[in-house]
């Protein structure tokens, strides 16, 4: 059983778009839906990418970031995803939130005004200070990298 969580953390937002503020789709959703704020539809040909405006501007609390993540339905049904996934929005950024979409599918995909194009997850992070050493402590994994544990 999980521990109870504190209430929502307030995040300042300015909405210069035509659509409602991002919302969680279900009570246990981690991401808030981001909508395209477009004057006209954008057609993404296969292999093409475009920065999709949202009309949203954030003031995140210090110690947090916002991550722009793909929507699984767009990826599964159309091969459309967020190119730099997850895209990071730093707490000191005050520009418009944009979604960098790419069409990895085989057919053109039309992005329409108001369409849900990505998710926004706000997360805490830890800042580090590197302490250079000559050798690192050993571990059970060691230097095993990509695919070292197999596929089963």
C-alpha positions in Angstrom: 0.0 0.0 0.0 1.3 3.4 -0.9 1.8 6.3 1.5 -0.7 9.2 1.2 0.6 12.1 -0.8 0.4 15.8 -0.1 -2.1 17.9 -2.0 -1.2 19.4 -5.4 1.7 21.9 -5.6 0.6 25.2 -7.0 2.2 26.1 -10.4 1.7 29.6 -11.9 0.5 29.5 -15.5 -0.5 32.0 -18.1 -2.8 30.8 -20.8 -2.6 32.8 -24.0 -4.2 30.1 -26.0 -7.9 29.3 -26.8 -8.1 26.1 -24.8 -8.6 25.1 -21.2 -5.7 24.7 -18.8 -4.0 21.2 -18.9 -5.9 18.6 -16.9 -5.3 15.2 -15.6 -7.5 12.6 -17.5 -8.0 10.4 -14.5 -7.4 10.7 -10.7 -4.1 8.7 -10.9 -2.7 10.2 -14.1 0.9 11.3 -13.9 0.7 13.6 -16.9 -1.5 16.6 -17.8 -2.7 16.8 -21.4 -1.2 19.5 -23.6 -3.3 20.8 -26.5 -2.2 22.3 -29.8 -2.9 26.0 -30.1 -3.0 26.5 -33.9 -4.3 29.1 -36.3 -4.5 26.5 -39.0 -3.9 22.7 -39.1 -0.3 21.5 -39.5 0.3 18.4 -41.7 3.3 16.3 -40.8 4.5 14.2 -43.7 6.3 11.0 -42.8 9.7 11.9 -41.3 8.7 15.6 -40.8 8.9 17.4 -37.5 7.3 20.6 -36.3 7.2 22.7 -33.1 3.6 22.8 -32.0 2.6 25.8 -29.8 0.4 25.4 -26.8 -0.2 29.0 -25.7 0.9 28.1 -22.2 3.6 29.8 -20.1 4.8 28.3 -16.8 6.5 29.5 -13.6 7.6 26.3 -12.0 8.7 26.0 -8.4 12.4 25.9 -7.8 13.6 22.3 -7.6 11.1 21.1 -10.3 11.1 20.6 -14.0 8.3 19.9 -16.4 8.8 17.0 -18.8 7.0 17.0 -22.2 6.2 13.4 -23.0 4.5 11.6 -25.9 0.9 10.4 -25.9 0.9 6.6 -26.3 -2.2 6.7 -28.6 -0.6 9.0 -31.1 2.5 6.8 -31.1 0.7 3.5 -31.5 -2.0 4.6 -34.0 0.0 7.1 -36.1 3.7 6.8 -35.3 3.7 10.4 -34.0 5.8 11.1 -31.0 7.7 13.8 -29.1 11.2 14.0 -30.8 13.3 15.0 -27.8 11.4 12.9 -25.3 11.1 13.8 -22.7 11.6 17.5 -23.4 12.7 19.3 -20.3 11.3 22.7 -19.2 13.5 24.3 -16.6 12.1 26.2 -13.6 13.6 29.5 -14.9 12.2 29.2 -18.4 9.4 31.7 -19.1 8.7 31.2 -22.8 5.8 29.4 -24.4 5.6 25.6 -23.9 6.1 24.0 -27.3 5.8 20.3 -28.3 8.3 19.0 -30.9 6.4 16.4 -32.7 7.8 14.0 -35.3 5.9 11.7 -37.7 7.6 8.3 -37.7 4.5 6.8 -39.4 4.0 5.9 -43.1 1.1 8.4 -43.7 0.8 12.2 -43.3 -0.6 13.2 -39.9 -2.7 16.3 -39.4 -2.4 18.2 -36.1 -5.6 20.2 -35.5 -6.2 23.1 -33.1 -7.2 21.8 -29.7 -5.9 18.3 -30.2 -4.1 16.7 -27.3 -0.5 16.3 -28.6 1.6 15.5 -25.5 1.6 15.1 -21.7 3.3 17.3 -19.2 4.7 15.7 -16.1 6.1 18.0 -13.3 8.8 16.3 -11.3 11.3 17.2 -8.5 15.0 16.8 -9.3 18.2 16.6 -7.3 21.1 19.0 -8.2 24.5 17.4 -7.9 28.1 18.5 -7.5 30.6 16.1 -9.2 33.4 14.8 -7.0 36.1 13.5 -9.3 37.8 10.3 -8.2 40.4 8.0 -9.8 38.3 4.8 -9.4 34.6 4.0 -8.8 33.3 1.5 -6.3 32.5 -1.9 -7.8 29.0 -3.2 -8.2 27.3 -6.5 -9.2 26.5 -5.0 -12.6 29.9 -3.6 -13.2 30.3 -2.2 -16.7 27.5 -4.2 -18.3 25.7 -1.8 -20.7 23.0 -2.0 -23.3 21.4 -5.5 -23.5 23.8 -7.1 -21.0 21.0 -8.8 -19.2 19.5 -10.5 -22.3 16.0 -10.4 -23.6 14.3 -12.9 -21.3 
